[in-house]
Amino acid sequence: MDGFVRHQIEGASVDIEVIPTAPHGFAARFRIFCDATDEPDWHAVHVTNGVFDTAQEAEEAAKSVALVRILSHGERGH
């Protein structure tokens, strides 16, 4: 197990891992999987911008950024 937790967002699988930051706070990283036609960079690990006070805030930020990427991917017709 690599620490990522899987979520389903708009039909895509989004793996999110919340990580503590020094000296305090949390960030999150995520990767997106849709299907065999995915762009290669989708499987790269993306990191949320900024540090959040709670792990839940970091996780919600990752979900939000992932959702934007998923929706913009669909608009391009891929």
N, C-alpha and C positions, 0 to 999 in steps of 0.2 A: 504494500500500500504506500502510495507516495504522498499522502496528506491532502489530496484533492477530494472534494465532495461534488458529486454529479447533480446537476439541476437540468430540468427540461425547460427551455425558453423558446417559444415560437417554433417548436418542432426540432430544435437543435439541442444537442447535448452540450452543456457548458460545465466544465470542471473548474471549481473555484477552491483556492487554498488561501486562508487568512494567515498572515504571518506577522509576528510582533516586530516592531521597529525600535531602534534605540534612539534616544533614551526612554521614549514612551510612545504609546499609540500602536496602531495597526495599519497594515496595507494588505492588499489582496492581489493575487495573480490568478489568471484564468486562461483557459484554452477552449476553443470551440470546435465541435465536430458536427457536421450535418450529414453528409453522404459522400459517396465516392468521387463526386465532382468538386469537392472542396478545393479551394485555393490552398497551396502549400503553406502560406503564412498563417492560415487560420489555426493550424496545429502548433504554431509557435506559442510560447507562453507570453501573455501580455500582462502588464502590471498597471494597477490603478494609479492615477496621479494623486500625490498628496498622502498625508498621514491622517488617520481618523482616530477619534477618541475611543471608540469601541470596536470590537471584532464584528459586531452586527452592522455597524455603519460601513466598514470596509467591504463586507460581503455584499451589501446592498449597492455600493458603488460599482463593484465588479459586475453585478447583474445588470446594472443600468448601462454600463459601457458595452457589455456583451450584446445587450438588446439592440443598441444603436448599430453595432457592427453587423448583426444578423439582419436587421431591417434594411440597412444600406446595401447589403449583399443581394438581397432579394430584388431591390429596385434596379440593379444592373442586369437582371434577367439571367443570372447564373444558377 
